[in-house]
Amino acid sequence: MSIPIVIIIAIIACAVGAAAGAYFYGKQSFQKGILYRQQQAEAAIGSAEQEADKIRREASRLIESAKAESENRKKAALVEAKDEIYKLKNEADKEIKERRSEISRQERRIQQKEENLDKKNDNLERKEEILQSKIKSAEEKLNEAESIKKSQMDILEKISEFTREQAKDYIISQLETELVHEKALKISAYEQQIKDCCDDKARSLISLAIAKCAADQVSESSISVVALPNDEMKGRIIGREGRNIRTLETLTGVDLIIDDTPEAITLSCFDQVRREVARIALEKLIQDGRIHPTRIEEMVDKARREVEHKIKQEGERALLETNVHNINHELVKLIGRLKFRTSYRQNVLNHSIEVAQLAGVLASELGVDANIARRAGLLHDIGKALTSEIEGSHVQIGVDVCKKYKESNEVIHAVEAHHNDVEPQTVIACIVQAADAISAARPAARCENYESYIKRLEKLEEICSSYDGVEKCFAVQAGREVRIMVLPEVINDEKMVLVARDIVKRIEDEMEYPGQIKVNLIRESRAIEYAK
């Protein structure tokens, strides 16, 4: 508490006391009361002053102590700072000393390298001087030899009365005159002989292969017929409100055609695997007699397992018939799936077996590895087993499948080249091409709906001709490629890309076709003038 506040409190106390004395003792004792209260106030004031002096002394002592402590701390901080500065200075001196020593070492190394370079330079200069002297000596000897040769040639020219060039031309003309006629006769004779031998050999080999080829001549269709024990079974197959037939069609993806044909139901589907599953399931249901949606699901599952087992058996049978071994088991299943694929109504598995057998015969007669030829022939159409699942031509799909299952490069090349997608580079590839052509071209091997084929080609050419700037268009390779001639003054190089893309889009939207169609735009500019 501060001194003025104490004094104020004392004064207030005196005033209060004086007022009280005056109130109690009255006017008579007013003077005594005032004196008494004055004495008490003076005593309180003295006590307060003593307390204030005591407080001032304590404050002065604390201030002096704080100053002394701050001085001590300042001195200690200065000492610590000086120690830190000294330490940092020592470290900096040490680092500078180390860097100077490192720089000195580097300077010594650089100096040594410079000395070594100077020595090497001196050696190179000495070697160059020696080499120059040797070159000079060699040139002198060469000049001497040339002079001797020239003198000898001069002597020969004087003796023969011909210059060097005249003698050379004379000898060459004599040789050409003697050899040209004889060479022409020999070349013509050899060409004719080779051509005759090749033609005879090719006819012989193809005749032998065809003679050894014994194959079925049955074309497959896209429908199957299931016999019924009676016409009442049709109603049971249809079921109440058609639920049985809808269930069967949904599970198998096959259309059931129930018409007036007595005791028969027709199954229609282009996928022969699904059609075979539906046929087996329907026959089992007819034999069992219990036809309802749950039983239909069970029979369809059993039929699928049976077809998968049959696919594997067909693949193994093909390997046995063609004497091909060491094929991946997944590839065997793909070979078996070819049993349920047709090409122009020719069974693809039977066609592949024929090609393998024909390729083996041709390879044996030509002295080529028959095992590789049979293997390539069996796998040449393996891509057709996946054309309904993977986009692209069966050739490219077959190449990818063979690469996936680690087939040899010869087999892969034969698969890739059997439709001339690439130029055949091996004898095996040419043999597979020939065997494929023989199998496809034999009587009754393939048949095609001529009307639908013509309509497809006409539709393709119609789409291409509908664009402005198209001069002519031709569908080639059985509709697998279309070649379009455009007018160069109407369609430039940049616009060709857009036109080709539009044509492809229209073909995909408006047509149905197997495999893929290559759209090839051709733009040509010609300038013709006549000199008169």
ABEGO torsion letter per residue (X at the ends): XBAAAAAAAAAAAAAAAAAAAAAAAEAAAAAAAAAAAAAAAAAAAAAAAAAAAAAAAAAAAAAAAAAAAAAAAAAAAAAAAAAAAAAAAAAAAAAAAAAAAAAAAAAAAAAAAAAAAAAAAAAAAAAAAAAAAAAAAAAAAAAAAAAAAAAAAAAAAAAAGBBAAAAAAAAAAAAAAAAAAAAAAAAAAAAAAAAAAAAAAAAAAAAAAAAABBBBABBBBABBBBBBABAAAAAAAAEBGGAAAAAAAAAAGBBBBBBABBGBBBBBBABAAAAAAAAAAAAAAAAAGBBBAAAAAAAAAAAAAAAAAAAAAAAAAAAAAAGBBGBBAAAAAAAAAAAABBBGGBBAAAAAAAAAAAAAAAAAAAGBBAAAAAAAAAAAAAAAAAAAABBEBAAAAAAAAAAAAGBBAAAAAAAAAAAGABBBABAAAAAAAAAAAAAAABBGABBBBAAAAAAAAAAAAAAAAABBGBABBBBBGGGABBBBBBBAAABBAAAAAAAAAAAAAAAAAABBBBEBBBBBBBBBBBBBBBBX
